């Protein structure tokens, strides 16, 4: 195991309204829709970050990279925000 400290960024993409959607929609269809949506999210994020875990309605990702100033982070964050919103 590598115990070296790394710097980077974490991103948690979470589907808003997940619980209410599951309770209001037919369960079989709701699960299929959520699975399809998570598949699209992970496919788009995969080129920008490492997918660490899928949990329910969330995609946990990271990017081990050092940005010495926040301004350098903008080009990295902009495509992610554009894709999610």
trRosetta pair geometry for C-beta under 8 A, 3 or more apart (Angstrom, degrees):
i j d omega theta_ij theta_ji phi_ij phi_ji
6 64 4.7 -9 153 -151 139 115
7 64 7.3 114 79 -160 37 65
7 65 7.4 -57 100 101 80 22
7 66 4.4 61 80 -94 127 86
8 62 5.7 68 122 174 134 97
8 63 5.2 -167 -169 95 110 50
8 64 3.9 -79 -64 -112 145 37
8 65 5.4 80 -115 26 84 48
8 66 7.4 -69 -72 -64 53 48
9 49 7.9 -90 86 -113 97 121
9 62 6.7 168 88 -154 47 62
9 63 5.2 1 53 53 91 94
9 65 7.3 -28 7 52 93 85
9 67 7.7 16 -41 7 118 121
9 73 7.3 117 -68 -135 149 118
9 76 7.6 131 31 124 154 141
10 60 7.4 -21 -168 -168 99 84
10 61 7.2 148 -161 85 52 52
10 62 5.2 -25 -103 -101 63 85
11 45 7.4 -159 96 -148 139 132
11 49 5.9 -102 31 -87 128 175
11 60 7.7 155 86 -158 53 40
11 61 4.6 -15 64 67 97 102
11 62 7.1 177 19 -83 73 34
11 63 7.7 34 -5 -5 110 97
11 80 6.6 -89 -134 -172 157 152
12 58 5.8 -9 -174 -168 92 118
12 59 7.3 160 -156 78 45 50
12 60 5.5 -9 -107 -106 79 69
12 61 7.6 -179 -79 26 34 70
13 41 5.5 -179 122 -177 149 134
13 45 6.8 -134 -16 -63 148 150
13 58 6.6 154 81 -156 51 61
13 59 4.4 -3 56 53 104 101
13 61 7.1 29 -3 4 100 114
13 84 6.1 -139 -129 -111 111 128
14 18 7.6 -92 174 -21 80 132
14 57 6.2 65 -161 112 66 94
14 58 4.6 -14 -100 -102 76 95
14 59 8.0 -154 -67 26 41 61
15 18 4.6 97 90 -70 102 105
15 21 8.0 -57 136 23 120 146
15 34 6.9 -159 48 -136 171 92
15 37 6.5 75 -101 121 138 140
15 38 7.7 -77 -41 -71 130 83
15 57 4.0 -102 40 177 107 112
15 58 7.3 -135 7 -71 74 50
17 20 5.2 -62 -164 52 75 107
17 21 5.3 83 134 -33 90 103
18 21 5.8 -61 -148 35 24 113
18 22 6.5 21 158 -17 63 106
18 34 7.0 75 -140 -118 95 127
18 56 6.9 90 153 150 153 104
18 57 3.6 -75 -110 -64 155 166
19 22 5.9 -55 -150 35 30 109
19 23 6.5 20 156 -12 65 109
20 23 5.8 -59 -145 42 34 107
20 24 5.9 18 161 -9 69 116
21 24 6.2 -67 -138 45 25 100
21 25 5.7 2 172 -2 67 119
21 30 6.0 154 139 -144 87 115
21 33 8.0 -114 161 89 129 131
21 34 7.5 139 107 -69 133 108
22 25 6.6 -60 -123 45 20 95
22 27 7.0 42 -168 -117 78 70
22 30 5.0 136 -116 150 56 149
22 31 7.8 58 -121 -64 98 67
22 34 7.6 1 -77 -43 96 143
25 29 5.9 -112 160 85 111 101
25 30 3.9 134 90 -73 123 108
25 33 7.4 -53 149 28 165 141
26 29 4.6 57 75 23 100 110
26 30 6.4 179 78 -18 44 91
27 30 5.6 -56 -138 36 27 113
27 31 6.4 26 164 -19 64 105
28 31 6.2 -58 -153 33 26 108
28 32 6.7 23 152 -15 61 108
29 32 5.6 -57 -150 37 35 112
29 33 6.2 34 154 -20 69 107
30 33 5.8 -56 -147 37 30 110
30 34 6.3 28 156 -16 66 108
31 34 5.8 -54 -144 39 30 109
31 35 6.2 33 155 -21 65 107
32 35 5.7 -55 -146 36 28 112
32 36 6.4 28 155 -18 64 106
33 36 5.8 -55 -150 36 30 111
33 37 6.3 29 153 -18 64 108
34 37 5.7 -55 -146 38 31 112
34 38 6.2 30 156 -17 66 106
34 57 6.3 -79 -155 -106 122 84
35 38 5.9 -55 -146 39 29 109
35 39 6.4 35 152 -24 62 106
36 39 5.5 -53 -150 32 31 116
36 40 6.7 31 153 -18 64 102
37 40 5.8 -53 -153 34 33 110
37 41 6.4 33 151 -18 66 106
38 41 5.5 -52 -145 37 35 113
38 42 6.2 30 159 -15 68 107
38 54 6.2 80 -180 -144 136 126
38 57 7.5 -138 -74 -145 114 44
38 59 6.4 156 -150 -60 88 109
39 42 6.1 -56 -143 40 27 105
39 43 6.2 29 157 -22 62 109
40 43 5.8 -56 -146 35 28 112
40 44 6.4 19 160 -12 63 109
41 44 6.2 -66 -152 40 26 104
41 45 6.1 13 159 -10 66 115
41 59 5.4 -170 121 -8 126 151
41 84 7.6 50 -130 -103 100 83
42 45 5.8 -62 -137 44 31 105
42 46 6.0 52 160 -49 66 99
42 51 5.5 36 -145 -101 102 147
42 54 7.2 -39 -71 -80 136 118
42 59 5.7 -165 -77 -127 84 143
43 46 6.0 -38 -148 4 24 120
44 47 7.6 -62 -179 23 34 98
44 83 4.8 169 151 -165 141 144
45 48 5.7 -81 -163 50 52 103
45 49 5.5 -35 170 45 96 102
45 51 6.7 107 99 -75 115 94
45 59 6.6 149 33 129 158 144
45 61 5.7 -117 158 -72 136 162
45 80 6.8 52 -115 -123 86 95
45 83 7.3 -180 -68 100 69 152
46 49 7.6 -87 -119 63 17 58
46 51 6.1 -31 -99 -26 77 114
48 63 7.1 -58 147 -76 69 135
48 76 7.1 134 -165 -165 107 76
48 79 6.3 -169 -85 88 143 120
48 80 5.9 -164 119 -70 163 99
49 61 4.0 75 122 161 134 127
49 62 6.3 158 -173 74 108 18
49 63 4.6 -90 -118 -56 82 97
49 80 7.5 43 -18 -94 121 131
50 61 6.2 155 76 -160 45 79
50 62 5.6 -24 59 65 98 72
50 63 6.6 149 8 -87 82 51
50 64 7.6 3 9 -2 132 89
51 54 7.4 4 177 -48 115 85
51 59 6.5 -55 -136 -172 97 103
51 60 7.8 100 -165 78 57 52
51 61 5.5 -43 -103 -100 45 92
52 60 4.8 -61 67 107 107 94
52 61 6.0 168 3 -109 88 29
52 62 5.7 48 -41 3 126 100
53 59 7.8 170 89 -156 48 43
53 60 4.5 6 56 49 89 116
54 58 7.3 164 -156 88 48 53
54 59 5.8 -17 -105 -105 73 68
54 60 7.7 -158 -76 20 26 77
55 58 5.1 -14 66 63 85 100
55 60 6.7 28 8 -13 110 112
63 76 7.2 -160 90 -173 165 135
65 76 7.9 -171 75 -106 142 157
67 70 7.1 80 126 -103 122 26
67 72 4.5 -171 -158 86 101 112
67 73 4.7 96 147 -65 170 84
67 76 7.4 -117 -73 12 141 143
68 72 6.7 57 47 15 66 145
69 72 5.3 100 67 -3 78 100
69 73 7.9 -136 105 -8 50 87
70 73 5.3 -48 -163 21 50 120
70 74 7.7 68 146 -38 68 84
71 74 6.0 -26 -168 -5 44 115
72 75 7.4 -46 -178 25 46 99
72 76 7.8 35 136 -3 65 111
73 76 5.5 -69 -163 45 51 113
73 77 5.5 38 149 -18 87 115
74 77 5.8 -64 -136 43 29 104
74 78 5.9 40 167 -37 68 105
75 78 6.0 -39 -135 19 27 117
76 79 7.7 -73 -178 31 26 94
76 80 7.4 10 145 -6 61 116
77 80 5.6 -69 -157 43 43 111
77 81 5.9 36 155 -19 80 110
78 81 6.0 -59 -144 39 27 107
78 82 6.2 28 159 -20 65 109
79 82 5.5 -54 -141 38 33 114
79 83 6.2 33 159 -21 66 107
80 83 5.9 -59 -151 36 28 110
80 84 6.3 14 158 -11 65 112
81 84 6.0 -64 -141 42 30 103
81 85 5.9 -10 173 13 69 114
82 85 7.0 -74 -132 52 19 84
